[in-house]
Amino acid sequence: MKIKLSYTGYLKLVGARNGDIVEVPEGASISDVMTQFGIPAHQQRHLIPFVNGDEQRKLNTSLNDGDELTLVIQIGGGSAG
C-alpha cells in the first residue's frame, strides 16, 4: 500500500524524503513504517506521529492505503523564568 510520509525538523530517513509517497506492507503500523525507514525502536518514542492530521500516540496503530503519516520531533528543555 502507499502512504505519504512527512516530517518536521531534521530526520534522516533511509530511502525516503520529506513528502514522499512510499510503499509499505499492507497493515503496517506506525512503528513498522518508522523501522522500515531507519528509525530504531529506542528512538521512536521521541517522535510524535500524526495520521491524517490527528495525533496518534499508539505506535502499534495500523495505517491504511492513502494515509498521511507525519512525524514530529519532540522538543523540550529551557526554563520559564
PyMOL Python script that loads the backbone (N, CA, C, O; Angstrom):
from pymol import cmd

cmd.read_pdbstr("""\
ATOM      1  N   MET A   1       0.846  -1.178   0.000  1.00  0.00           N
ATOM      2  CA  MET A   1       0.000   0.000   0.000  1.00  0.00           C
ATOM      3  C   MET A   1       0.884   1.230   0.000  1.00  0.00           C
ATOM      4  O   MET A   1       2.070   1.144   0.319  1.00  0.00           O
ATOM      5  N   LYS A   2       0.328   2.358  -0.349  1.00  0.00           N
ATOM      6  CA  LYS A   2       1.092   3.599  -0.414  1.00  0.00           C
ATOM      7  C   LYS A   2       0.558   4.602   0.591  1.00  0.00           C
ATOM      8  O   LYS A   2      -0.652   4.766   0.751  1.00  0.00           O
ATOM      9  N   ILE A   3       1.500   5.279   1.274  1.00  0.00           N
ATOM     10  CA  ILE A   3       1.157   6.357   2.198  1.00  0.00           C
ATOM     11  C   ILE A   3       2.065   7.543   1.885  1.00  0.00           C
ATOM     12  O   ILE A   3       3.104   7.394   1.242  1.00  0.00           O
ATOM     13  N   LYS A   4       1.658   8.718   2.350  1.00  0.00           N
ATOM     14  CA  LYS A   4       2.517   9.889   2.249  1.00  0.00           C
ATOM     15  C   LYS A   4       3.255  10.009   3.572  1.00  0.00           C
ATOM     16  O   LYS A   4       2.642   9.981   4.640  1.00  0.00           O
ATOM     17  N   LEU A   5       4.580  10.144   3.498  1.00  0.00           N
ATOM     18  CA  LEU A   5       5.414  10.229   4.691  1.00  0.00           C
ATOM     19  C   LEU A   5       6.044  11.612   4.763  1.00  0.00           C
ATOM     20  O   LEU A   5       6.829  11.997   3.896  1.00  0.00           O
ATOM     21  N   SER A   6       5.690  12.356   5.808  1.00  0.00           N
ATOM     22  CA  SER A   6       6.211  13.707   6.003  1.00  0.00           C
ATOM     23  C   SER A   6       6.813  13.800   7.394  1.00  0.00           C
ATOM     24  O   SER A   6       6.523  12.982   8.266  1.00  0.00           O
ATOM     25  N   TYR A   7       7.648  14.801   7.588  1.00  0.00           N
ATOM     26  CA  TYR A   7       8.220  15.015   8.922  1.00  0.00           C
ATOM     27  C   TYR A   7       8.613  16.466   9.088  1.00  0.00           C
ATOM     28  O   TYR A   7       8.828  17.192   8.117  1.00  0.00           O
ATOM     29  N   THR A   8       8.699  16.870  10.347  1.00  0.00           N
ATOM     30  CA  THR A   8       9.142  18.219  10.669  1.00  0.00           C
ATOM     31  C   THR A   8      10.512  18.120  11.313  1.00  0.00           C
ATOM     32  O   THR A   8      10.896  17.066  11.821  1.00  0.00           O
ATOM     33  N   GLY A   9      11.235  19.208  11.289  1.00  0.00           N
ATOM     34  CA  GLY A   9      12.561  19.189  11.874  1.00  0.00           C
ATOM     35  C   GLY A   9      13.502  18.355  11.034  1.00  0.00           C
ATOM     36  O   GLY A   9      13.237  18.087   9.862  1.00  0.00           O
ATOM     37  N   TYR A  10      14.595  17.951  11.636  1.00  0.00           N
ATOM     38  CA  TYR A  10      15.596  17.188  10.919  1.00  0.00           C
ATOM     39  C   TYR A  10      15.499  15.718  11.292  1.00  0.00           C
ATOM     40  O   TYR A  10      15.762  15.333  12.432  1.00  0.00           O
ATOM     41  N   LEU A  11      15.126  14.919  10.336  1.00  0.00           N
ATOM     42  CA  LEU A  11      15.170  13.468  10.478  1.00  0.00           C
ATOM     43  C   LEU A  11      15.897  12.929   9.261  1.00  0.00           C
ATOM     44  O   LEU A  11      15.699  13.411   8.145  1.00  0.00           O
ATOM     45  N   LYS A  12      16.722  11.950   9.472  1.00  0.00           N
ATOM     46  CA  LYS A  12      17.379  11.307   8.345  1.00  0.00           C
ATOM     47  C   LYS A  12      16.741   9.937   8.177  1.00  0.00           C
ATOM     48  O   LYS A  12      17.023   9.010   8.936  1.00  0.00           O
ATOM     49  N   LEU A  13      15.882   9.821   7.181  1.00  0.00           N
ATOM     50  CA  LEU A  13      15.216   8.558   6.911  1.00  0.00           C
ATOM     51  C   LEU A  13      15.937   7.856   5.771  1.00  0.00           C
ATOM     52  O   LEU A  13      16.391   8.498   4.824  1.00  0.00           O
ATOM     53  N   VAL A  14      16.037   6.552   5.865  1.00  0.00           N
ATOM     54  CA  VAL A  14      16.695   5.752   4.843  1.00  0.00           C
ATOM     55  C   VAL A  14      15.680   5.431   3.744  1.00  0.00           C
ATOM     56  O   VAL A  14      14.714   4.704   3.975  1.00  0.00           O
ATOM     57  N   GLY A  15      15.907   5.978   2.548  1.00  0.00           N
ATOM     58  CA  GLY A  15      15.062   5.651   1.408  1.00  0.00           C
ATOM     59  C   GLY A  15      13.813   6.497   1.261  1.00  0.00           C
ATOM     60  O   GLY A  15      12.938   6.154   0.466  1.00  0.00           O
ATOM     61  N   ALA A  16      13.702   7.587   1.997  1.00  0.00           N
ATOM     62  CA  ALA A  16      12.522   8.459   1.872  1.00  0.00           C
ATOM     63  C   ALA A  16      12.913   9.896   2.169  1.00  0.00           C
ATOM     64  O   ALA A  16      13.743  10.169   3.037  1.00  0.00           O
ATOM     65  N   ARG A  17      12.301  10.799   1.436  1.00  0.00           N
ATOM     66  CA  ARG A  17      12.472  12.233   1.685  1.00  0.00           C
ATOM     67  C   ARG A  17      11.141  12.796   2.164  1.00  0.00           C
ATOM     68  O   ARG A  17      10.088  12.189   1.967  1.00  0.00           O
ATOM     69  N   ASN A  18      11.201  13.942   2.782  1.00  0.00           N
ATOM     70  CA  ASN A  18      10.003  14.598   3.295  1.00  0.00           C
ATOM     71  C   ASN A  18       8.965  14.764   2.188  1.00  0.00           C
ATOM     72  O   ASN A  18       9.253  15.330   1.134  1.00  0.00           O
ATOM     73  N   GLY A  19       7.764  14.267   2.437  1.00  0.00           N
ATOM     74  CA  GLY A  19       6.663  14.415   1.496  1.00  0.00           C
ATOM     75  C   GLY A  19       6.549  13.315   0.457  1.00  0.00           C
ATOM     76  O   GLY A  19       5.663  13.368  -0.396  1.00  0.00           O
ATOM     77  N   ASP A  20       7.432  12.312   0.508  1.00  0.00           N
ATOM     78  CA  ASP A  20       7.390  11.221  -0.459  1.00  0.00           C
ATOM     79  C   ASP A  20       6.153  10.343  -0.263  1.00  0.00           C
ATOM     80  O   ASP A  20       5.663  10.163   0.852  1.00  0.00           O
ATOM     81  N   ILE A  21       5.673   9.810  -1.371  1.00  0.00           N
ATOM     82  CA  ILE A  21       4.694   8.724  -1.340  1.00  0.00           C
ATOM     83  C   ILE A  21       5.530   7.455  -1.305  1.00  0.00           C
ATOM     84  O   ILE A  21       6.338   7.211  -2.202  1.00  0.00           O
ATOM     85  N   VAL A  22       5.336   6.644  -0.267  1.00  0.00           N
ATOM     86  CA  VAL A  22       6.168   5.462  -0.074  1.00  0.00           C
ATOM     87  C   VAL A  22       5.316   4.201  -0.052  1.00  0.00           C
ATOM     88  O   VAL A  22       4.133   4.231   0.288  1.00  0.00           O
ATOM     89  N   GLU A  23       5.938   3.109  -0.418  1.00  0.00           N
ATOM     90  CA  GLU A  23       5.296   1.796  -0.406  1.00  0.00           C
ATOM     91  C   GLU A  23       5.626   1.121   0.927  1.00  0.00           C
ATOM     92  O   GLU A  23       6.792   1.001   1.302  1.00  0.00           O
ATOM     93  N   VAL A  24       4.579   0.681   1.638  1.00  0.00           N
ATOM     94  CA  VAL A  24       4.754  -0.038   2.896  1.00  0.00           C
ATOM     95  C   VAL A  24       3.876  -1.291   2.849  1.00  0.00           C
ATOM     96  O   VAL A  24       2.914  -1.336   2.082  1.00  0.00           O
ATOM     97  N   PRO A  25       4.189  -2.302   3.652  1.00  0.00           N
ATOM     98  CA  PRO A  25       3.374  -3.516   3.640  1.00  0.00           C
ATOM     99  C   PRO A  25       1.924  -3.246   4.069  1.00  0.00           C
ATOM    100  O   PRO A  25       1.668  -2.372   4.898  1.00  0.00           O
ATOM    101  N   GLU A  26       1.016  -3.976   3.518  1.00  0.00           N
ATOM    102  CA  GLU A  26      -0.401  -3.881   3.896  1.00  0.00           C
ATOM    103  C   GLU A  26      -0.528  -4.082   5.403  1.00  0.00           C
ATOM    104  O   GLU A  26       0.040  -5.027   5.952  1.00  0.00           O
ATOM    105  N   GLY A  27      -1.268  -3.203   6.074  1.00  0.00           N
ATOM    106  CA  GLY A  27      -1.491  -3.317   7.511  1.00  0.00           C
ATOM    107  C   GLY A  27      -0.328  -2.879   8.376  1.00  0.00           C
ATOM    108  O   GLY A  27      -0.332  -3.132   9.581  1.00  0.00           O
ATOM    109  N   ALA A  28       0.684  -2.220   7.787  1.00  0.00           N
ATOM    110  CA  ALA A  28       1.842  -1.770   8.557  1.00  0.00           C
ATOM    111  C   ALA A  28       1.410  -0.798   9.654  1.00  0.00           C
ATOM    112  O   ALA A  28       0.506   0.015   9.465  1.00  0.00           O
ATOM    113  N   SER A  29       2.075  -0.902  10.796  1.00  0.00           N
ATOM    114  CA  SER A  29       1.811   0.027  11.900  1.00  0.00           C
ATOM    115  C   SER A  29       2.720   1.245  11.758  1.00  0.00           C
ATOM    116  O   SER A  29       3.636   1.260  10.936  1.00  0.00           O
ATOM    117  N   ILE A  30       2.453   2.259  12.569  1.00  0.00           N
ATOM    118  CA  ILE A  30       3.309   3.441  12.597  1.00  0.00           C
ATOM    119  C   ILE A  30       4.743   3.017  12.925  1.00  0.00           C
ATOM    120  O   ILE A  30       5.683   3.471  12.273  1.00  0.00           O
ATOM    121  N   SER A  31       4.916   2.162  13.916  1.00  0.00           N
ATOM    122  CA  SER A  31       6.241   1.686  14.305  1.00  0.00           C
ATOM    123  C   SER A  31       6.904   0.919  13.167  1.00  0.00           C
ATOM    124  O   SER A  31       8.103   1.075  12.935  1.00  0.00           O
ATOM    125  N   ASP A  32       6.143   0.093  12.454  1.00  0.00           N
ATOM    126  CA  ASP A  32       6.688  -0.651  11.314  1.00  0.00           C
ATOM    127  C   ASP A  32       7.265   0.304  10.273  1.00  0.00           C
ATOM    128  O   ASP A  32       8.348   0.069   9.737  1.00  0.00           O
ATOM    129  N   VAL A  33       6.538   1.380   9.992  1.00  0.00           N
ATOM    130  CA  VAL A  33       6.993   2.353   8.994  1.00  0.00           C
ATOM    131  C   VAL A  33       8.259   3.051   9.478  1.00  0.00           C
ATOM    132  O   VAL A  33       9.207   3.221   8.712  1.00  0.00           O
ATOM    133  N   MET A  34       8.279   3.454  10.740  1.00  0.00           N
ATOM    134  CA  MET A  34       9.480   4.104  11.268  1.00  0.00           C
ATOM    135  C   MET A  34      10.683   3.167  11.193  1.00  0.00           C
ATOM    136  O   MET A  34      11.779   3.600  10.835  1.00  0.00           O
ATOM    137  N   THR A  35      10.496   1.903  11.523  1.00  0.00           N
ATOM    138  CA  THR A  35      11.569   0.921  11.436  1.00  0.00           C
ATOM    139  C   THR A  35      12.008   0.726   9.986  1.00  0.00           C
ATOM    140  O   THR A  35      13.204   0.665   9.698  1.00  0.00           O
ATOM    141  N   GLN A  36      11.036   0.628   9.073  1.00  0.00           N
ATOM    142  CA  GLN A  36      11.336   0.437   7.651  1.00  0.00           C
ATOM    143  C   GLN A  36      12.245   1.531   7.109  1.00  0.00           C
ATOM    144  O   GLN A  36      13.087   1.272   6.249  1.00  0.00           O
ATOM    145  N   PHE A  37      12.077   2.755   7.611  1.00  0.00           N
ATOM    146  CA  PHE A  37      12.851   3.878   7.100  1.00  0.00           C
ATOM    147  C   PHE A  37      13.991   4.298   8.033  1.00  0.00           C
ATOM    148  O   PHE A  37      14.469   5.431   7.977  1.00  0.00           O
ATOM    149  N   GLY A  38      14.420   3.355   8.898  1.00  0.00           N
ATOM    150  CA  GLY A  38      15.669   3.520   9.619  1.00  0.00           C
ATOM    151  C   GLY A  38      15.621   4.188  10.978  1.00  0.00           C
ATOM    152  O   GLY A  38      16.661   4.597  11.493  1.00  0.00           O
ATOM    153  N   ILE A  39      14.443   4.311  11.576  1.00  0.00           N
ATOM    154  CA  ILE A  39      14.362   4.890  12.920  1.00  0.00           C
ATOM    155  C   ILE A  39      14.325   3.737  13.923  1.00  0.00           C
ATOM    156  O   ILE A  39      13.340   2.999  13.973  1.00  0.00           O
ATOM    157  N   PRO A  40      15.382   3.570  14.723  1.00  0.00           N
ATOM    158  CA  PRO A  40      15.427   2.469  15.685  1.00  0.00           C
ATOM    159  C   PRO A  40      14.299   2.571  16.723  1.00  0.00           C
ATOM    160  O   PRO A  40      13.840   3.662  17.058  1.00  0.00           O
ATOM    161  N   ALA A  41      13.874   1.420  17.214  1.00  0.00           N
ATOM    162  CA  ALA A  41      12.765   1.360  18.175  1.00  0.00           C
ATOM    163  C   ALA A  41      13.011   2.257  19.385  1.00  0.00           C
ATOM    164  O   ALA A  41      12.078   2.899  19.866  1.00  0.00           O
ATOM    165  N   HIS A  42      14.246   2.317  19.887  1.00  0.00           N
ATOM    166  CA  HIS A  42      14.520   3.114  21.085  1.00  0.00           C
ATOM    167  C   HIS A  42      14.429   4.619  20.811  1.00  0.00           C
ATOM    168  O   HIS A  42      14.333   5.403  21.756  1.00  0.00           O
ATOM    169  N   GLN A  43      14.457   5.034  19.560  1.00  0.00           N
ATOM    170  CA  GLN A  43      14.327   6.454  19.230  1.00  0.00           C
ATOM    171  C   GLN A  43      12.893   6.830  18.843  1.00  0.00           C
ATOM    172  O   GLN A  43      12.548   8.012  18.825  1.00  0.00           O
ATOM    173  N   GLN A  44      12.075   5.851  18.540  1.00  0.00           N
ATOM    174  CA  GLN A  44      10.710   6.121  18.095  1.00  0.00           C
ATOM    175  C   GLN A  44       9.878   6.842  19.149  1.00  0.00           C
ATOM    176  O   GLN A  44       8.971   7.601  18.808  1.00  0.00           O
ATOM    177  N   ARG A  45      10.175   6.615  20.406  1.00  0.00           N
ATOM    178  CA  ARG A  45       9.394   7.243  21.478  1.00  0.00           C
ATOM    179  C   ARG A  45       9.614   8.755  21.550  1.00  0.00           C
ATOM    180  O   ARG A  45       8.858   9.461  22.218  1.00  0.00           O
ATOM    181  N   HIS A  46      10.644   9.252  20.867  1.00  0.00           N
ATOM    182  CA  HIS A  46      10.929  10.684  20.854  1.00  0.00           C
ATOM    183  C   HIS A  46      10.205  11.422  19.729  1.00  0.00           C
ATOM    184  O   HIS A  46      10.379  12.629  19.566  1.00  0.00           O
ATOM    185  N   LEU A  47       9.399  10.705  18.957  1.00  0.00           N
ATOM    186  CA  LEU A  47       8.649  11.305  17.859  1.00  0.00           C
ATOM    187  C   LEU A  47       7.165  11.286  18.178  1.00  0.00           C
ATOM    188  O   LEU A  47       6.668  10.365  18.827  1.00  0.00           O
ATOM    189  N   ILE A  48       6.473  12.299  17.720  1.00  0.00           N
ATOM    190  CA  ILE A  48       5.016  12.339  17.849  1.00  0.00           C
ATOM    191  C   ILE A  48       4.444  12.104  16.453  1.00  0.00           C
ATOM    192  O   ILE A  48       4.633  12.929  15.560  1.00  0.00           O
ATOM    193  N   PRO A  49       3.746  10.982  16.260  1.00  0.00           N
ATOM    194  CA  PRO A  49       3.171  10.722  14.943  1.00  0.00           C
ATOM    195  C   PRO A  49       1.774  11.328  14.803  1.00  0.00           C
ATOM    196  O   PRO A  49       0.988  11.349  15.749  1.00  0.00           O
ATOM    197  N   PHE A  50       1.495  11.813  13.616  1.00  0.00           N
ATOM    198  CA  PHE A  50       0.166  12.284  13.257  1.00  0.00           C
ATOM    199  C   PHE A  50      -0.287  11.490  12.036  1.00  0.00           C
ATOM    200  O   PHE A  50       0.456  11.366  11.062  1.00  0.00           O
ATOM    201  N   VAL A  51      -1.501  10.955  12.089  1.00  0.00           N
ATOM    202  CA  VAL A  51      -2.060  10.234  10.955  1.00  0.00           C
ATOM    203  C   VAL A  51      -3.229  11.055  10.433  1.00  0.00           C
ATOM    204  O   VAL A  51      -4.218  11.278  11.132  1.00  0.00           O
ATOM    205  N   ASN A  52      -3.093  11.496   9.200  1.00  0.00           N
ATOM    206  CA  ASN A  52      -4.118  12.334   8.569  1.00  0.00           C
ATOM    207  C   ASN A  52      -4.446  13.557   9.424  1.00  0.00           C
ATOM    208  O   ASN A  52      -5.598  13.982   9.506  1.00  0.00           O
ATOM    209  N   GLY A  53      -3.405  14.119  10.065  1.00  0.00           N
ATOM    210  CA  GLY A  53      -3.550  15.340  10.847  1.00  0.00           C
ATOM    211  C   GLY A  53      -3.941  15.150  12.297  1.00  0.00           C
ATOM    212  O   GLY A  53      -3.984  16.124  13.049  1.00  0.00           O
ATOM    213  N   ASP A  54      -4.227  13.922  12.713  1.00  0.00           N
ATOM    214  CA  ASP A  54      -4.625  13.648  14.094  1.00  0.00           C
ATOM    215  C   ASP A  54      -3.479  12.988  14.855  1.00  0.00           C
ATOM    216  O   ASP A  54      -2.907  12.001  14.393  1.00  0.00           O
ATOM    217  N   GLU A  55      -3.143  13.543  16.031  1.00  0.00           N
ATOM    218  CA  GLU A  55      -2.086  12.960  16.847  1.00  0.00           C
ATOM    219  C   GLU A  55      -2.440  11.524  17.205  1.00  0.00           C
ATOM    220  O   GLU A  55      -3.572  11.222  17.583  1.00  0.00           O
ATOM    221  N   GLN A  56      -1.460  10.656  17.079  1.00  0.00           N
ATOM    222  CA  GLN A  56      -1.671   9.237  17.358  1.00  0.00           C
ATOM    223  C   GLN A  56      -0.493   8.729  18.169  1.00  0.00           C
ATOM    224  O   GLN A  56       0.574   8.477  17.609  1.00  0.00           O
ATOM    225  N   ARG A  57      -0.662   8.573  19.476  1.00  0.00           N
ATOM    226  CA  ARG A  57       0.436   8.170  20.363  1.00  0.00           C
ATOM    227  C   ARG A  57       0.685   6.657  20.365  1.00  0.00           C
ATOM    228  O   ARG A  57       1.745   6.211  20.805  1.00  0.00           O
ATOM    229  N   LYS A  58      -0.263   5.876  19.886  1.00  0.00           N
ATOM    230  CA  LYS A  58      -0.101   4.415  19.879  1.00  0.00           C
ATOM    231  C   LYS A  58       0.654   4.003  18.622  1.00  0.00           C
ATOM    232  O   LYS A  58       0.107   4.031  17.519  1.00  0.00           O
ATOM    233  N   LEU A  59       1.911   3.621  18.799  1.00  0.00           N
ATOM    234  CA  LEU A  59       2.761   3.293  17.663  1.00  0.00           C
ATOM    235  C   LEU A  59       2.367   1.993  16.976  1.00  0.00           C
ATOM    236  O   LEU A  59       2.833   1.709  15.873  1.00  0.00           O
ATOM    237  N   ASN A  60       1.501   1.191  17.626  1.00  0.00           N
ATOM    238  CA  ASN A  60       1.046  -0.052  17.000  1.00  0.00           C
ATOM    239  C   ASN A  60      -0.209   0.149  16.155  1.00  0.00           C
ATOM    240  O   ASN A  60      -0.777  -0.823  15.656  1.00  0.00           O
ATOM    241  N   THR A  61      -0.650   1.399  15.987  1.00  0.00           N
ATOM    242  CA  THR A  61      -1.813   1.701  15.161  1.00  0.00           C
ATOM    243  C   THR A  61      -1.521   1.360  13.708  1.00  0.00           C
ATOM    244  O   THR A  61      -0.502   1.779  13.159  1.00  0.00           O
ATOM    245  N   SER A  62      -2.417   0.596  13.083  1.00  0.00           N
ATOM    246  CA  SER A  62      -2.255   0.217  11.678  1.00  0.00           C
ATOM    247  C   SER A  62      -2.632   1.371  10.766  1.00  0.00           C
ATOM    248  O   SER A  62      -3.556   2.134  11.048  1.00  0.00           O
ATOM    249  N   LEU A  63      -1.901   1.483   9.671  1.00  0.00           N
ATOM    250  CA  LEU A  63      -2.159   2.507   8.664  1.00  0.00           C
ATOM    251  C   LEU A  63      -2.953   1.902   7.516  1.00  0.00           C
ATOM    252  O   LEU A  63      -2.974   0.685   7.329  1.00  0.00           O
ATOM    253  N   ASN A  64      -3.602   2.766   6.756  1.00  0.00           N
ATOM    254  CA  ASN A  64      -4.396   2.344   5.601  1.00  0.00           C
ATOM    255  C   ASN A  64      -3.839   2.979   4.338  1.00  0.00           C
ATOM    256  O   ASN A  64      -3.177   4.015   4.388  1.00  0.00           O
ATOM    257  N   ASP A  65      -4.110   2.357   3.225  1.00  0.00           N
ATOM    258  CA  ASP A  65      -3.700   2.892   1.940  1.00  0.00           C
ATOM    259  C   ASP A  65      -4.178   4.332   1.800  1.00  0.00           C
ATOM    260  O   ASP A  65      -5.348   4.628   2.046  1.00  0.00           O
ATOM    261  N   GLY A  66      -3.283   5.219   1.410  1.00  0.00           N
ATOM    262  CA  GLY A  66      -3.635   6.618   1.206  1.00  0.00           C
ATOM    263  C   GLY A  66      -3.475   7.502   2.425  1.00  0.00           C
ATOM    264  O   GLY A  66      -3.646   8.717   2.324  1.00  0.00           O
ATOM    265  N   ASP A  67      -3.149   6.922   3.590  1.00  0.00           N
ATOM    266  CA  ASP A  67      -2.950   7.732   4.798  1.00  0.00           C
ATOM    267  C   ASP A  67      -1.736   8.634   4.635  1.00  0.00           C
ATOM    268  O   ASP A  67      -0.847   8.373   3.825  1.00  0.00           O
ATOM    269  N   GLU A  68      -1.720   9.711   5.431  1.00  0.00           N
ATOM    270  CA  GLU A  68      -0.546  10.559   5.533  1.00  0.00           C
ATOM    271  C   GLU A  68      -0.003  10.435   6.944  1.00  0.00           C
ATOM    272  O   GLU A  68      -0.707  10.718   7.914  1.00  0.00           O
ATOM    273  N   LEU A  69       1.246  10.014   7.060  1.00  0.00           N
ATOM    274  CA  LEU A  69       1.929   9.900   8.346  1.00  0.00           C
ATOM    275  C   LEU A  69       2.928  11.033   8.439  1.00  0.00           C
ATOM    276  O   LEU A  69       3.825  11.158   7.605  1.00  0.00           O
ATOM    277  N   THR A  70       2.763  11.865   9.471  1.00  0.00           N
ATOM    278  CA  THR A  70       3.692  12.964   9.719  1.00  0.00           C
ATOM    279  C   THR A  70       4.376  12.704  11.050  1.00  0.00           C
ATOM    280  O   THR A  70       3.716  12.438  12.055  1.00  0.00           O
ATOM    281  N   LEU A  71       5.697  12.781  11.053  1.00  0.00           N
ATOM    282  CA  LEU A  71       6.490  12.559  12.261  1.00  0.00           C
ATOM    283  C   LEU A  71       7.034  13.895  12.738  1.00  0.00           C
ATOM    284  O   LEU A  71       7.657  14.635  11.976  1.00  0.00           O
ATOM    285  N   VAL A  72       6.788  14.196  14.017  1.00  0.00           N
ATOM    286  CA  VAL A  72       7.219  15.453  14.619  1.00  0.00           C
ATOM    287  C   VAL A  72       8.178  15.122  15.752  1.00  0.00           C
ATOM    288  O   VAL A  72       7.871  14.295  16.611  1.00  0.00           O
ATOM    289  N   ILE A  73       9.341  15.769  15.754  1.00  0.00           N
ATOM    290  CA  ILE A  73      10.323  15.569  16.809  1.00  0.00           C
ATOM    291  C   ILE A  73       9.893  16.339  18.049  1.00  0.00           C
ATOM    292  O   ILE A  73       9.577  17.526  17.968  1.00  0.00           O
ATOM    293  N   GLN A  74       9.881  15.662  19.205  1.00  0.00           N
ATOM    294  CA  GLN A  74       9.560  16.335  20.457  1.00  0.00           C
ATOM    295  C   GLN A  74      10.696  17.283  20.813  1.00  0.00           C
ATOM    296  O   GLN A  74      11.873  16.936  20.719  1.00  0.00           O
ATOM    297  N   ILE A  75      10.321  18.470  21.217  1.00  0.00           N
ATOM    298  CA  ILE A  75      11.299  19.456  21.651  1.00  0.00           C
ATOM    299  C   ILE A  75      11.037  19.749  23.123  1.00  0.00           C
ATOM    300  O   ILE A  75       9.890  19.943  23.525  1.00  0.00           O
ATOM    301  N   GLY A  76      12.071  19.780  23.906  1.00  0.00           N
ATOM    302  CA  GLY A  76      11.906  20.063  25.324  1.00  0.00           C
ATOM    303  C   GLY A  76      13.090  20.875  25.837  1.00  0.00           C
ATOM    304  O   GLY A  76      14.068  21.109  25.128  1.00  0.00           O
ATOM    305  N   GLY A  77      12.970  21.283  27.057  1.00  0.00           N
ATOM    306  CA  GLY A  77      14.067  22.000  27.681  1.00  0.00           C
ATOM    307  C   GLY A  77      13.741  23.464  27.901  1.00  0.00           C
ATOM    308  O   GLY A  77      12.622  23.922  27.671  1.00  0.00           O
ATOM    309  N   GLY A  78      14.725  24.160  28.340  1.00  0.00           N
ATOM    310  CA  GLY A  78      14.535  25.590  28.637  1.00  0.00           C
ATOM    311  C   GLY A  78      13.915  25.757  30.007  1.00  0.00           C
ATOM    312  O   GLY A  78      13.624  24.780  30.697  1.00  0.00           O
ATOM    313  N   SER A  79      13.718  26.996  30.387  1.00  0.00           N
ATOM    314  CA  SER A  79      13.085  27.268  31.668  1.00  0.00           C
ATOM    315  C   SER A  79      12.226  28.499  31.551  1.00  0.00           C
ATOM    316  O   SER A  79      12.513  29.421  30.788  1.00  0.00           O
ATOM    317  N   ALA A  80      11.181  28.489  32.316  1.00  0.00           N
ATOM    318  CA  ALA A  80      10.306  29.662  32.384  1.00  0.00           C
ATOM    319  C   ALA A  80      10.846  30.535  33.522  1.00  0.00           C
ATOM    320  O   ALA A  80      11.067  30.069  34.640  1.00  0.00           O
ATOM    321  N   GLY A  81      11.036  31.734  33.220  1.00  0.00           N
ATOM    322  CA  GLY A  81      11.554  32.386  34.356  1.00  0.00           C
ATOM    323  C   GLY A  81      11.777  33.784  34.320  1.00  0.00           C
ATOM    324  O   GLY A  81      12.230  34.363  35.308  1.00  0.00           O
TER     325      GLY A  81
END
""", "prot")
cmd.dss("prot")
cmd.show_as("cartoon", "prot")
cmd.util.cbc("prot")
cmd.orient("prot")
